[in-house]
Amino acid sequence: MVALIDLSIKPYRKIMKKDGNLIVSFIFENCLIYLCKSLIYSESYIKISDNMNFVEKLIQLIREKKSIVCMGLDPRTEQIPKICFSKEQKFMVEDETNKEAILNFNILLIDEVVDLIPVIKPNMAFYEKYDALGVLKETIKYIHKKDLLVILDSKRNDIGSISEAYADATFKVYGADACTLNAYLGYYSIKPYLDKYPEKGLFILVKTSNPSSKDIQDLFCVRMDNIPDTMIETESKSVKLKRNYIQMARLVQYWSKDLEKFSGYHNLGAVIGATFPQ
């Protein structure tokens, strides 16, 4: 399983290196793609083609760049450097010129890290906030022009035809290579993605780093199939309880059991918050 590990690092002004290897990128949200070291530092890689699955492309780019860093592109107009604005532009959320500044800023960042990282993760909410979904599309096109991958951080969550519509928007309208999903509605919230876009990457929320995640994710639970659905509570001394996020991780593993693998990995991954060491 491929893990998307959210570090939520504060903005950095420079790229940090250790022993010649890139260890962390900069600007806003940052995360790491976790794969075993034998893959990351392998000298063997092949040219990426359009008919490859997401995880195939990801593995090849990680080998090529020798980097597991994923840079987030979460624009905030108040933090965009003045160089991205023309003299006439203002830092106003409703100002149309902000969209141009956001795109200029994204291009500036992409050009700085193109040789250092394999994948970029725009968060959809920030583009919706500024009515800049067109900028998101142009940003994704530019990322692909630079031969990098895109994980659209949208955390969609629904079932049936609505889930399918979200999948169509993610992969057909925006052209993302992968996305994040909230699967706490169960398997049928991700099934349309798996059925219609098996070549794309899906990262399922397993354990998030926000303090309030404990309200749901840290609760203990157990599956008891012999209890009628009409019962809302029961008691038992013979069951073993596990935290909800452990159950979700095992569900992700179960949902992926029949998926095609490449170098031991498949297109279904997990999102794991790592902000707090504990």
HUZIWO-V744838 format. One record per backbone hydrogen bond with DSSP energy under -0.5 kcal/mol. CO is the residue of the C=O (numbers start at 1). NH is the residue of the N-H. Records with the same first field share a line. If there is no record, write none. Layout:
CO: NH / NH
This chain:
2: 270
3: 5 / 34
4: 6 / 272
5: 7 / 32
6: 274
16: 23 / 24
18: 21
21: 18
24: 16
29: 72
30: 7 / 8
31: 70
32: 5 / 34
33: 35
34: 3
36: 39 / 40
37: 41
39: 42
43: 45
49: 52
53: 57
54: 58
55: 59
56: 60
57: 61
58: 62
59: 63
60: 64
61: 65
62: 66 / 67
68: 33
69: 118 / 119
70: 31
71: 121
72: 74
73: 75 / 123
76: 79 / 80
77: 80
81: 84
82: 85
86: 89
90: 92
92: 95
95: 98
96: 99 / 100
97: 101
98: 102
99: 103
100: 104
101: 105
102: 106
103: 107
104: 108
105: 109
106: 110
107: 111
108: 112
109: 113
110: 114
113: 116 / 117
118: 149
119: 71
120: 122 / 151
121: 73
122: 124 / 153
123: 126 / 127
124: 127 / 128
125: 129
126: 130
127: 132
128: 131
132: 136
133: 137
134: 138
135: 139
136: 140
137: 141
138: 142
139: 143
140: 144
141: 145
142: 146
143: 148
144: 147
149: 120
150: 152 / 177 / 178
151: 153
152: 154 / 180
153: 124
156: 182
159: 162 / 163
160: 164
161: 165
162: 166
163: 167
164: 168
165: 169
166: 170
167: 171
168: 172 / 173
169: 174
170: 176
177: 201
178: 152
179: 203
180: 155 / 156
181: 183 / 205
183: 186
186: 189
187: 190 / 191
188: 160
190: 193 / 194
191: 195
192: 196
193: 197
197: 200
199: 54
201: 179
202: 204 / 269
203: 181
204: 271
207: 273
210: 213
211: 214
212: 215
213: 216 / 217 / 218
216: 219
217: 245
219: 244
221: 242
222: 224
224: 227
228: 231
239: 241
242: 221
243: 246 / 247
244: 248
245: 249
246: 250
247: 251
248: 252
249: 253
250: 254
251: 255
252: 256
254: 257
256: 259
262: 265
265: 262
267: 202 / 269
269: 204
270: 4 / 272
271: 206 / 207
272: 6
275: 277
